[in-house]
Amino acid sequence: MHDCIHGSLFASCGLNKHLGRLFGVSGWLSAAAYQRKHLVHHARLGIEEEGPWDADRTAFWTVREWRAWRPGVAKAAARVARSEALYFLLFGPVFFLHFGSTAAAVGPNLTPFRKLRRLFEANGARISLIILGTALIAHVSSWQRCGAEYGAGFLAMAIGVATFSVTHTFGEGYIKPRASHSRDAAALRGSSRVRLPRWLAEHVFMNINEHHIHHLDARVPCYRLRECHEGVAEEVWTKAGVHSLGFKEVREALGLALWDEEKEAHVPFPPLFFASGKPSWGAVVGRLRSVVAGKAS
């Protein structure tokens, strides 16, 4: 579906349009809604005025914004929701389903009829297929098999969210004011290359790990992305600022939740109570007592 919305999977526009819709519905998404959202992601990548994040990235706040946010339940909940385990296994896929199916289907300056049409376009076929698919699987097999099928689909979506996260949210990035923004620099320095075995990259991830190529020219189909990367010497990509991520870098990237404007890099949440070192229970209790005493006074 991803290549279909870019018009790159097939030479025929009709095939891209109709098969993109089919692929989208089978994955619980509206191709039309996802296309509107995803093309905005390509257009705004690395532009400071658009904010440090969009639906394909997971750095939701800048360091300045995070520090200005007063401590409270909302800030604590945001920190918990963006924790690696909860976000990538639960909230990320749910957010992606909602944003790709509903929020992206409603735009400004639309008549009520057009908004209703877009909402139905985004959700009608998807919900209908889920209901029919659930009934069919339960009828020919069992409810346990049905749960396993949808559980596998949700896990695949979680892997997808994590994959698209690390292709943009990693160490040094690229976010500049619109006046000094360069589209090519955003593609090269704001998109990473994840090193994967050839069989895994080609047959599971459809070469989307060569994400810098995809953002340089979205018309390149997935089955040509690796070929394009290998056609240029590795030192040239390194000199151009492309980040090549191995397993260790990917693992670290999953925990990056903020954009640091001064360092021009993605960083993790700051420690809760301590600047460095492993906290002791005594220090934690002491810190909590001081906070409670301050509130009481």
N, C-alpha and C positions, 0 to 999 in steps of 0.2 A: 504494500500500500504506500509506503514511504516514497519509493521511486515513482510510483504511478502519479502521485500528486505533484511531483516535479516534472512529469512528462518525459521521464528518461528511461523507463523500463522497456517500453516498446516504441517503435517508430510511429505507430498509429495513435493519434490523439484519442480516437474513440475507444481503442483497447485500454489505454491508460485510464480513461474516465470510468468506464464500466467495470473493468476488473478491479480498479482501485476501490470502487464502492463495495464490490463483493468481498475483497480482502478485508476492508474495514469492518463490515458487518460481522464477519466471522471472528473478528478480534474485538467485538463489543464497541466499536468506534464508528463515527460517521466520517467518511473520507472528506466530504465537503467541509465540515466543521474543522477537522484536523488540518486541512489544507490552508484554511484562512489563518489559523493560529500559527502553523509552522512556517508559512511564508513570511509572517511578521517577525518570527524569530530570526530568519535569515537576514531580513532587512535591517533589524535593530541590533544585531550582534556587536557588542563592543562599544555602543554609544552610551556615554555617561548619562545623558538626559533621560534615557529610557529606564534607568535604574540598573542595579547589579544583577538582576535575575529576570528570567521569564519562565514559561512552563517547561522548558527543556533544561533548566539549570536548577541548582539547589542551594545557591548562595543567596538567601532571601533578604539579607540586610548588609549594610556597610558597617564597619566598626564604629563609625561616628553615630550612626542610627542606634546601634545596639547599646552604646554607652549612654546615649540620651534617653533611652527607654527606662523609665523608673521601675525599680524592682517591684514585683507583685506577682499575682497569680497568672496573669496573661503572659508575662515574660517567662516565668517558670514553665508554663504549659508549652510555650513556643520552643523552649530549649528541649523539653522532653519529646515533643512531636518531631523535632528535627534530629533526634538521636539516630544513630545509624540503623539499629535494629528496627525501631518502630517506623522510621520514615520509609526505608527501602522495602520493608516487608508488609507495611500496612498503609500508612498515610500517603506515600508517594503514588502507588497504583490507584488508590481511591481519588486522589487529587487529579491525576492524569485522566482518569475516566470522566470525572466531572468537567474538567477544563476542556478536554478534547471533544466532549459531547454536548455540553450545554453552554458554558460561559463563552466559548469561542463562536457559538452559533448565534449569539445575540450581539449586534453591533450598534453603534450610535447612528442617529439620523435615519432610523428605519420606522416604517409605519407599523402599527400593531399587527396588521395582517402579515407583513413580511417577517416580523419577529416570531409570530406563531408558526409560520411556515418553516422558518429555520429551526425552531425548537423541535418541530415534528420531524424534519429532515434529519436532525441530529440524533433523535431518540426513538422515533417510531419504529423504524425497521430493526434497529438494534434490540429494543425491548421485545419486539415480536419474535425475533429469531431466538432470543434467550428462552422465552416462554415455550415456543414450539420445540426447541432443542432439548430443553429440560423434560418436557412431556414425552418426547420420543425416546430419549435415553432411558428414562424411568420405565417406560412401557416395555421396551425390548430387553432391558437389563435389570437394573435395580437403582434405588435412590443412592445407595453407596457408590455405585459406579458413576452416577451423575455428580455426586459431590467430588469424586476423584477427578473427573474431567474438568470441572470448573476450578478446582484447586490447582490443577496443573496449569490452567490458563492464567490464573492469578499470579502464580509463581513466575511464569514466563513474562508477565507484565512487570513484575518486580525486578527481574533481571534487566529488562529493557530500560526501566527508569534509572537503574544504577549505571547502565552502559552509557546512556545519553548524559548522565550527570558527569562522569569522569572525563568525557570528551570535551567538556567546557569548564568544569570546576576542578582546577588542579593548580597547585603552586602559583607560579607567576602566570598572570593572565594578560588580557588586553581590554581595558575600558578607558576610553578617551572622550573628551568633549567633542560634540558634533563638528566643530570648526576644524579640529585637527585629526579627526577620525579618518582612518584609511581602511577601506573594505578588505583589501588584500592582506594588510597587516592583521586585521581582526581574524581573518580566516587562518592565517599561518600561526599567529601567536596566541589567538584566543580559542583555538581548537587543537586538540591533541591527537597523537597517533598512539593507539594502544597495541603493544606487541603481543600477538597471539600466534599459536601454531597455524599453519596454512589451512589445514582441514577444519579447524574450529572457526577461523575467520571467514572462510568461504561458505561453509555449509550450515553454520549456526548463526553467525552475526552478519552474514551477507556483506562482509568487508566494510561495514560501517565504522569499524575501528580505524580506518584510514580517513578520519573525519576532517582533517585539514584539506584533503583533496575535494571532499564533498562541498565544503564551504567556499573553496576557490572557484568551483564551477559545478553547480548542482545538476547540470545537464549530463554529467558523466554517470552512466548507470553503475549499479553496485558491482556488477561483475567485471568492471574495468578499473575500479578504484585502486586495487593493489598493483595492477599493471602500471598505472600512472605513477604511483609512488616509486616503484622499482625502476622506472625509466629515468630517474634522476639520482645522482650520487647522494649517498646518505649525508656526506659532509655539507652538501648544498642545502639540504633541508635543515640541518643543524644551524648553519650560518643564517638562514632565513628566520630562525626563532621557533621552529616547530619542536614541540615537546614530545619525546618518545617515552611512553610509560610502560614499565614492567609491572610485575605483580606487586612489588613493594610500593611503588608509586601509586598504583591503583588503590591499594589498601589505605594508604594515607589520604588520598583524594576523597574517599568516601566520608571522611570525617571533617572536611572543610565546609564550613557553614557561613562564613562572613567574607566580605570583600574589604581588604585594608587599602584605603585610598593612598596612604603615605608609602607603603611598601609596594603598592601596585601588585598585590598578590592575594590569593584566597588563603584564609587562615581558619583554624578551628575556633570554637567558642573559648573565651578566656576561662581560666580555672575559677571555680565557684568562690573559693575563699582564699586561695593561696597563690602567690606569684610563682613559686616553684617548689619542687619537692613533694613527697608523698605526705598527705595530711594524716595527723594522728587523731584518735577519737577525742583526746583531751582538747586539742586545738579546735576541733569542730564544736564541741560543747561550749567552749569558751567564747567562740565567735557567736554562737546562737544566743548565749546569755547576754552578750553585749548588745545584740540587736534587739532582744526583748526588753532589756533595761532602757534602751533608747526610746523604744515605742512607748513604754510605760511613763517615762518622764515627759 
